Amino acid sequence: MKSDRSERRIRMGTLRPRYAFVLNPNREARFTRCPRCEAKTRLRKLPLVIHVEGGGLAILGKTCRLCVACDLLIAHQAEVEREVGGALNRAVKGADFVVLGTVDRQVWRHGLSRPLSFDAIKAHMSDFDAYLRIETIPGGWYQINTTG
């Protein structure tokens, strides 16, 4: 059995990984409480690095939900699709992009006024610790399956 330290994941950014990331596909679930630890989440505007298929990298200042207790970052898929699509002037679906990590706020601000090189983005980027998936079960009555 190998230890976790011997296995190194390939990282894109040079800064240490931050946050576990969830792209929330549910329009109704807003996650005012963390799905992991049930602590209250806070709104934070973070510059996200997004790779768009056929469009390259985009840095988007996005308001996300953040659980400070367990460093879980939740972005809503519909909002990201709308904002990335607006920036690229085309329709973007969830399968067309991947959120890679966050970048320093100063680099994001510089990118608003002039184009950034790929190396500049890489030098100031933090990957995510983990990518998680949220599955919600709608409320209601369910029949118990007694045969099995």
N, CA, C and O of each residue as an XYZ file, in Angstrom:
592
protein
N       0.845     -1.169      0.000
C       0.000      0.000      0.000
C       0.895      1.238      0.000
O       1.832      1.335      0.792
N       0.602      2.173     -0.885
C       1.375      3.405     -0.984
C       0.825      4.449     -0.032
O      -0.374      4.486      0.246
N       1.710      5.291      0.460
C       1.232      6.390      1.292
C       0.752      7.525      0.398
O       1.115      7.600     -0.777
N      -0.059      8.401      0.959
C      -0.591      9.524      0.197
C       0.499     10.510     -0.198
O       0.371     11.198     -1.211
N       1.554     10.588      0.577
C       2.612     11.538      0.283
C       3.409     11.148     -0.953
O       3.904     12.021     -1.666
N       3.542      9.860     -1.218
C       4.326      9.441     -2.379
C       3.585      9.693     -3.687
O       4.205      9.839     -4.740
N       2.263      9.743     -3.618
C       1.475     10.024     -4.818
C       1.307     11.524     -4.970
O       0.662     12.170     -4.144
N       1.875     12.066     -6.004
C       1.762     13.502     -6.257
C       0.824     13.710     -7.432
O       0.985     13.102     -8.491
N      -0.157     14.580     -7.230
C      -1.065     14.921     -8.315
C      -0.427     16.004     -9.157
O       0.290     16.863     -8.644
N      -0.685     15.961    -10.432
C      -0.179     16.990    -11.328
C      -0.986     18.246    -11.084
O      -2.216     18.230    -11.128
N      -0.276     19.341    -10.823
C      -0.932     20.614    -10.556
C      -0.603     21.590    -11.668
O       0.474     21.537    -12.261
N      -1.540     22.478    -11.943
C      -1.310     23.498    -12.943
C      -0.728     24.753    -12.311
O       0.229     25.325    -12.832
N      -1.291     25.176    -11.206
C      -0.844     26.391    -10.539
C       0.380     26.146     -9.677
O       0.628     25.022     -9.240
N       1.150     27.212     -9.432
C       2.348     27.071     -8.619
C       2.065     27.321     -7.137
O       2.846     26.885     -6.292
N       0.982     28.001     -6.801
C       0.629     28.212     -5.404
C       0.000     26.946     -4.827
O      -0.512     26.104     -5.565
N       0.045     26.823     -3.517
C      -0.493     25.600     -2.903
C      -2.002     25.517     -3.118
O      -2.682     26.543     -3.154
N      -2.529     24.297     -3.262
C      -3.970     24.132     -3.486
C      -4.792     24.663     -2.328
O      -4.420     24.540     -1.161
N      -5.932     25.263     -2.689
C      -6.876     25.781     -1.701
C      -8.259     25.264     -2.049
O      -8.540     24.967     -3.210
N      -9.095     25.157     -1.085
C     -10.524     24.878     -1.218
C     -10.830     23.521     -1.863
O     -10.144     23.077     -2.784
N     -11.847     22.902     -1.366
C     -12.516     21.810     -2.050
C     -13.624     22.485     -2.860
O     -14.281     23.392     -2.350
N     -13.846     22.069     -4.104
C     -14.744     22.786     -5.002
C     -15.937     21.934     -5.396
O     -15.815     20.739     -5.669
N     -17.102     22.585     -5.417
C     -18.342     21.950     -5.858
C     -18.989     22.853     -6.895
O     -19.190     24.042     -6.645
N     -19.317     22.299     -8.057
C     -20.111     23.010     -9.047
C     -21.541     22.510     -8.884
O     -21.863     21.384     -9.265
N     -22.389     23.353     -8.318
C     -23.754     22.962     -7.959
C     -24.665     22.988     -9.193
O     -24.914     24.063     -9.738
N     -25.168     21.834     -9.647
C     -26.041     21.813    -10.818
C     -27.500     22.144    -10.512
O     -28.287     22.332    -11.440
N     -27.880     22.220     -9.237
C     -29.280     22.440     -8.853
C     -29.582     23.921     -8.754
O     -28.905     24.657     -8.037
N     -30.603     24.354     -9.480
C     -30.976     25.766     -9.454
C     -31.677     26.143     -8.150
O     -31.598     27.294     -7.720
N     -32.357     25.194     -7.519
C     -33.135     25.494     -6.324
C     -32.286     25.519     -5.061
O     -32.591     26.265     -4.130
N     -31.237     24.728     -5.012
C     -30.412     24.624     -3.803
C     -29.393     25.751     -3.778
O     -28.559     25.850     -4.677
N     -29.452     26.599     -2.762
C     -28.556     27.760     -2.658
C     -27.430     27.527     -1.665
O     -26.435     28.252     -1.683
N     -27.565     26.531     -0.799
C     -26.539     26.144      0.173
C     -26.116     27.287      1.086
O     -24.970     27.735      1.052
N     -27.051     27.750      1.895
C     -26.714     28.721      2.922
C     -26.009     28.034      4.087
O     -25.389     28.692      4.922
N     -26.106     26.721      4.135
C     -25.355     25.914      5.102
C     -24.498     24.918      4.340
O     -24.893     24.415      3.289
N     -23.336     24.643      4.875
C     -22.373     23.742      4.235
C     -22.920     22.313      4.214
O     -23.394     21.827      5.241
N     -22.866     21.632      3.068
C     -23.352     20.252      3.018
C     -22.434     19.279      3.771
O     -22.854     18.168      4.093
N     -21.210     19.674      4.049
C     -20.277     18.818      4.782
C     -20.449     18.934      6.285
O     -20.650     17.932      6.972
N     -20.366     20.185      6.809
C     -20.296     20.363      8.265
C     -21.479     21.136      8.848
O     -21.532     21.340     10.061
N     -22.422     21.567      8.024
C     -23.628     22.273      8.442
C     -23.361     23.672      9.022
O     -24.252     24.264      9.631
N     -22.147     24.202      8.839
C     -21.864     25.573      9.263
C     -22.448     26.539      8.235
O     -22.674     26.160      7.086
N     -22.691     27.779      8.642
C     -23.216     28.767      7.705
C     -22.153     29.107      6.662
O     -20.981     29.294      6.990
N     -22.579     29.183      5.409
C     -21.651     29.577      4.347
C     -21.707     31.088      4.177
O     -22.694     31.733      4.529
N     -20.644     31.630      3.639
C     -20.547     33.066      3.425
C     -20.360     33.352      1.948
O     -19.816     32.530      1.210
N     -20.811     34.513      1.522
C     -20.609     34.915      0.140
C     -19.227     35.531     -0.002
O     -18.848     36.417      0.765
N     -18.475     35.053     -0.995
C     -17.157     35.596     -1.287
C     -17.015     35.740     -2.794
O     -17.423     34.859     -3.551
N     -16.438     36.853     -3.225
C     -16.167     37.052     -4.644
C     -14.727     36.651     -4.896
O     -13.798     37.298     -4.411
N     -14.547     35.588     -5.650
C     -13.226     35.043     -5.924
C     -12.984     34.993     -7.430
O     -13.907     34.701     -8.192
N     -11.769     35.269     -7.865
C     -11.447     35.130     -9.280
C     -11.180     33.659     -9.610
O     -10.198     33.080     -9.145
N     -12.058     33.067    -10.410
C     -11.944     31.666    -10.798
C     -11.272     31.550    -12.159
O     -11.556     32.330    -13.068
N     -10.381     30.576    -12.295
C      -9.753     30.270    -13.580
C     -10.566     29.151    -14.214
O     -10.713     28.068    -13.646
N     -11.095     29.433    -15.410
C     -11.993     28.496    -16.078
C     -11.438     28.183    -17.458
O     -11.114     29.087    -18.228
N     -11.332     26.896    -17.764
C     -10.946     26.493    -19.118
C     -12.227     26.205    -19.902
O     -13.040     25.368    -19.507
N     -12.387     26.912    -21.011
C     -13.567     26.745    -21.848
C     -13.144     26.028    -23.127
O     -12.203     26.449    -23.799
N     -13.840     24.949    -23.457
C     -13.543     24.189    -24.665
C     -13.698     25.078    -25.891
O     -14.774     25.622    -26.139
N     -12.634     25.223    -26.647
C     -12.667     26.048    -27.848
C     -12.528     27.532    -27.581
O     -12.644     28.336    -28.506
N     -12.280     27.916    -26.329
C     -12.177     29.333    -25.997
C     -10.965     29.678    -25.150
O     -10.687     30.858    -24.932
N     -10.235     28.676    -24.664
C      -9.059     28.927    -23.848
C      -9.395     29.181    -22.396
O     -10.433     28.744    -21.898
N      -8.499     29.898    -21.714
C      -8.685     30.206    -20.301
C      -9.440     31.517    -20.127
O      -9.256     32.461    -20.895
N     -10.280     31.561    -19.122
C     -10.987     32.782    -18.750
C     -10.859     32.939    -17.240
O     -10.956     31.964    -16.495
N     -10.643     34.171    -16.797
C     -10.627     34.461    -15.369
C     -11.890     35.255    -15.077
O     -12.111     36.326    -15.643
N     -12.708     34.722    -14.195
C     -14.019     35.284    -13.932
C     -14.142     35.634    -12.456
O     -13.960     34.767    -11.601
N     -14.443     36.874    -12.149
C     -14.711     37.266    -10.770
C     -16.115     36.820    -10.415
O     -17.089     37.418    -10.872
N     -16.235     35.774     -9.603
C     -17.520     35.130     -9.366
C     -17.833     35.109     -7.879
O     -16.981     34.764     -7.060
N     -19.059     35.479     -7.539
C     -19.511     35.381     -6.160
C     -19.942     33.952     -5.894
O     -20.844     33.429     -6.550
N     -19.289     33.324     -4.924
C     -19.541     31.923     -4.596
C     -19.858     31.798     -3.112
O     -19.658     32.739     -2.344
N     -20.345     30.648     -2.724
C     -20.566     30.328     -1.317
C     -19.301     29.664     -0.800
O     -18.745     28.781     -1.452
N     -18.845     30.096      0.386
C     -17.635     29.559      0.985
C     -17.913     29.161      2.423
O     -18.427     29.955      3.211
N     -17.572     27.934      2.753
C     -17.615     27.478      4.145
C     -16.222     27.686      4.713
O     -15.271     27.031      4.287
N     -16.099     28.582      5.659
C     -14.810     28.909      6.247
C     -14.313     27.770      7.131
O     -13.106     27.573      7.272
N     -15.234     27.025      7.721
C     -14.863     25.951      8.640
C     -14.141     24.806      7.933
O     -13.151     24.289      8.451
N     -14.624     24.405      6.758
C     -14.000     23.259      6.067
C     -13.450     23.620      4.688
O     -13.116     22.721      3.916
N     -13.347     24.897      4.357
C     -12.781     25.375      3.079
C     -13.461     24.741      1.867
O     -12.798     24.239      0.959
N     -14.780     24.773      1.871
C     -15.555     24.272      0.743
C     -16.091     25.457     -0.045
O     -16.736     26.343      0.517
N     -15.825     25.473     -1.343
C     -16.260     26.547     -2.231
C     -17.343     25.998     -3.145
O     -17.139     24.987     -3.817
N     -18.503     26.664     -3.174
C     -19.641     26.209     -3.977
C     -19.973     27.285     -4.994
O     -20.271     28.423     -4.630
N     -19.921     26.924     -6.275
C     -20.330     27.817     -7.361
C     -21.549     27.205     -8.037
O     -21.631     25.986     -8.189
N     -22.484     28.036     -8.439
C     -23.699     27.546     -9.076
C     -23.485     27.459    -10.584
O     -23.106     28.435    -11.232
N     -23.734     26.283    -11.120
C     -23.442     25.995    -12.524
C     -24.177     26.928    -13.478
O     -23.589     27.384    -14.459
N     -25.434     27.219    -13.217
C     -26.213     28.080    -14.110
C     -25.626     29.490    -14.167
O     -25.586     30.106    -15.232
N     -25.172     30.000    -13.023
C     -24.579     31.339    -12.997
C     -23.241     31.372    -13.728
O     -22.949     32.323    -14.453
N     -22.430     30.335    -13.537
C     -21.139     30.271    -14.230
C     -21.355     30.163    -15.735
O     -20.670     30.831    -16.510
N     -22.309     29.321    -16.156
C     -22.606     29.193    -17.589
C     -23.029     30.529    -18.181
O     -22.582     30.905    -19.265
N     -23.894     31.246    -17.467
C     -24.381     32.524    -17.966
C     -23.248     33.552    -18.081
O     -23.147     34.254    -19.087
N     -22.402     33.639    -17.059
C     -21.337     34.638    -17.066
C     -20.227     34.298    -18.059
O     -19.706     35.193    -18.724
N     -19.861     33.031    -18.170
C     -18.846     32.635    -19.154
C     -19.403     32.810    -20.559
O     -18.696     33.279    -21.450
N     -20.651     32.442    -20.765
C     -21.280     32.629    -22.079
C     -21.368     34.089    -22.461
O     -21.176     34.435    -23.627
N     -21.658     34.959    -21.498
C     -21.706     36.391    -21.767
C     -20.345     36.962    -22.115
O     -20.234     37.848    -22.962
N     -19.303     36.451    -21.458
C     -17.948     36.932    -21.741
C     -17.467     36.472    -23.114
O     -16.706     37.179    -23.775
N     -17.907     35.294    -23.543
C     -17.462     34.757    -24.833
C     -18.455     34.999    -25.959
O     -18.180     34.662    -27.110
N     -19.617     35.583    -25.635
C     -20.675     35.856    -26.622
C     -21.166     34.601    -27.323
O     -21.407     34.606    -28.530
N     -21.313     33.524    -26.556
C     -21.893     32.288    -27.095
C     -22.461     31.467    -25.943
O     -22.133     31.695    -24.779
N     -23.310     30.519    -26.285
C     -23.916     29.667    -25.261
C     -22.894     28.645    -24.776
O     -22.193     28.026    -25.576
N     -22.816     28.477    -23.462
C     -21.877     27.539    -22.856
C     -22.659     26.631    -21.926
O     -23.469     27.107    -21.130
N     -22.427     25.338    -22.016
C     -23.061     24.355    -21.127
C     -22.021     23.803    -20.170
O     -20.825     24.024    -20.363
N     -22.456     23.089    -19.144
C     -21.576     22.566    -18.113
C     -20.484     21.651    -18.625
O     -19.402     21.597    -18.041
N     -20.745     20.928    -19.708
C     -19.743     20.025    -20.253
C     -18.685     20.773    -21.063
O     -17.660     20.194    -21.423
N     -18.923     22.064    -21.355
C     -18.007     22.841    -22.185
C     -16.912     23.541    -21.392
O     -16.009     24.124    -21.992
N     -16.964     23.503    -20.066
C     -15.957     24.210    -19.284
C     -15.574     23.426    -18.034
O     -16.312     22.560    -17.565
N     -14.385     23.761    -17.508
C     -13.889     23.169    -16.266
C     -13.319     24.297    -15.425
O     -12.512     25.090    -15.910
N     -13.731     24.374    -14.172
C     -13.177     25.362    -13.252
C     -11.901     24.753    -12.679
O     -11.950     23.726    -12.002
N     -10.756     25.388    -12.952
C      -9.459     24.819    -12.598
C      -8.972     25.237    -11.215
O      -8.320     24.452    -10.526
N      -9.281     26.466    -10.802
C      -8.790     26.940     -9.523
C      -9.056     28.419     -9.353
O      -9.891     28.998    -10.048
N      -8.333     29.028     -8.417
C      -8.457     30.461     -8.188
C      -7.124     31.129     -8.498
O      -6.075     30.485     -8.511
N      -7.186     32.428     -8.746
C      -5.983     33.198     -9.037
C      -5.949     34.389     -8.085
O      -6.987     34.798     -7.565
N      -4.763     34.945     -7.854
C      -4.641     36.112     -6.974
C      -5.498     37.264     -7.480
O      -5.628     37.477     -8.686
N      -6.070     37.991     -6.555
C      -6.955     39.107     -6.900
C      -6.227     40.193     -7.699
O      -6.817     40.786     -8.602
N      -4.964     40.461     -7.384
C      -4.204     41.481     -8.116
C      -4.003     41.087     -9.576
O      -4.087     41.936    -10.463
N      -3.744     39.831     -9.827
C      -3.571     39.353    -11.201
C      -4.886     39.474    -11.959
O      -4.899     39.850    -13.131
N      -5.993     39.157    -11.291
C      -7.306     39.287    -11.926
C      -7.575     40.740    -12.311
O      -8.069     41.013    -13.405
N      -7.251     41.669    -11.414
C      -7.458     43.090    -11.714
C      -6.605     43.549    -12.889
O      -7.069     44.318    -13.731
N      -5.354     43.081    -12.951
C      -4.500     43.429    -14.092
C      -5.071     42.862    -15.393
O      -4.957     43.482    -16.451
N      -5.677     41.694    -15.306
C      -6.263     41.056    -16.482
C      -7.488     41.790    -17.003
O      -7.870     41.600    -18.158
N      -8.111     42.622    -16.180
C      -9.257     43.398    -16.644
C      -8.841     44.492    -17.616
O      -9.614     44.871    -18.495
N      -7.617     45.002    -17.462
C      -7.173     46.109    -18.319
C      -6.278     45.665    -19.470
O      -6.206     46.347    -20.493
N      -5.598     44.539    -19.318
C      -4.718     44.074    -20.392
C      -4.700     42.550    -20.390
O      -4.971     41.928    -19.362
N      -4.381     41.942    -21.538
C      -4.354     40.476    -21.583
C      -3.206     39.907    -20.736
O      -2.139     40.512    -20.625
N      -3.447     38.748    -20.151
C      -2.443     38.078    -19.330
C      -1.857     36.898    -20.086
O      -2.548     36.244    -20.868
N      -0.592     36.631    -19.850
C       0.034     35.463    -20.463
C      -0.331     34.216    -19.664
O      -0.725     34.298    -18.501
N      -0.194     33.083    -20.302
C      -0.492     31.809    -19.647
C       0.458     31.593    -18.467
O       0.044     31.089    -17.423
N       1.719     31.969    -18.627
C       2.699     31.800    -17.553
C       2.372     32.679    -16.347
O       2.579     32.262    -15.208
N       1.862     33.893    -16.584
C       1.479     34.779    -15.478
C       0.308     34.196    -14.700
O       0.260     34.286    -13.473
N      -0.628     33.602    -15.416
C      -1.765     32.968    -14.744
C      -1.289     31.771    -13.928
O      -1.687     31.606    -12.775
N      -0.444     30.942    -14.519
C       0.068     29.761    -13.823
C       0.855     30.125    -12.568
O       0.757     29.441    -11.550
N       1.630     31.194    -12.641
C       2.477     31.579    -11.513
C       1.674     32.062    -10.314
O       2.164     31.998     -9.186
N       0.460     32.543    -10.526
C      -0.348     33.094     -9.442
C      -1.638     32.322     -9.222
O      -2.599     32.867     -8.679
N      -1.673     31.069     -9.632
C      -2.885     30.261     -9.550
C      -2.774     29.200     -8.464
O      -1.714     28.606     -8.260
N      -3.891     28.970     -7.768
C      -4.025     27.874     -6.806
C      -5.025     26.877     -7.354
O      -6.149     27.244     -7.697
N      -4.626     25.627     -7.439
C      -5.558     24.580     -7.832
C      -6.515     24.302     -6.674
O      -6.340     24.829     -5.575
N      -7.514     23.480     -6.926
C      -8.415     23.048     -5.863
C      -7.863     21.792     -5.206
O      -7.237     20.962     -5.864
N      -8.100     21.657     -3.896
C      -7.704     20.450     -3.176
C      -8.453     19.237     -3.708
O      -7.869     18.176     -3.927
N      -9.741     19.408     -3.909
C     -10.588     18.298     -4.352
C     -11.781     18.846     -5.107
O     -12.209     19.980     -4.892
N     -12.305     18.026     -5.988
C     -13.555     18.324     -6.687
C     -14.609     17.387     -6.126
O     -14.440     16.168     -6.143
N     -15.694     17.956     -5.630
C     -16.758     17.159     -5.033
C     -18.031     17.301     -5.847
O     -18.183     18.239     -6.629
N     -18.946     16.356     -5.651
C     -20.232     16.386     -6.336
C     -21.341     16.350     -5.297
O     -21.266     15.625     -4.305
N     -22.367     17.147     -5.547
C     -23.510     17.200     -4.642
C     -24.698     16.554     -5.339
O     -25.031     16.887     -6.477
N     -25.322     15.635     -4.640
C     -26.543     15.014     -5.141
C     -27.645     15.314     -4.143
O     -27.512     15.017     -2.956
N     -28.728     15.899     -4.620
C     -29.842     16.191     -3.728
C     -30.997     15.256     -4.030
O     -31.235     14.882     -5.178
N     -31.697     14.892     -2.995
C     -32.882     14.053     -3.132
C     -34.073     14.941     -2.838
O     -34.158     15.502     -1.746
N     -35.009     15.089     -3.792
C     -36.161     15.945     -3.550
C     -36.999     15.426     -2.385
O     -37.106     14.218     -2.175
N     -37.585     16.341     -1.639
C     -38.415     15.963     -0.509
C     -39.706     15.313     -0.956
O     -40.152     15.507     -2.086
N     -40.285     14.565     -0.089
C     -41.549     13.913     -0.392
C     -41.613     12.530      0.238
O     -40.716     12.120      0.975
N     -42.677     11.833     -0.063
C     -42.872     10.494      0.462
C     -42.313      9.491     -0.525
O     -42.527      9.606     -1.732
N     -41.594      8.501     -0.005
C     -41.024      7.450     -0.837
C     -41.440      6.105     -0.281
O     -41.480      5.894      0.931
N     -41.747      5.206     -1.192
C     -42.156      3.863     -0.785
C     -40.923      3.075     -0.390
O     -39.898      3.128     -1.070
N     -41.023      2.346      0.710
C     -39.921      1.515      1.181
C     -39.925      0.229      0.362
O     -40.949     -0.442      0.237
N     -38.774     -0.098     -0.185
C     -38.648     -1.302     -0.984
C     -38.373     -2.465     -0.044
O     -37.255     -2.601      0.454
N     -39.393     -3.325      0.213
C     -39.241     -4.436      1.148
C     -38.794     -5.703      0.447
O     -38.348     -6.639      1.110
N     -38.899     -5.763     -0.873
C     -38.438     -6.944     -1.595
C     -36.992     -6.708     -1.993
O     -36.658     -5.618     -2.457
N     -36.172     -7.647     -1.835
C     -34.806     -7.361     -2.196
C     -33.945     -8.464     -2.057
O     -32.751     -8.354     -2.333
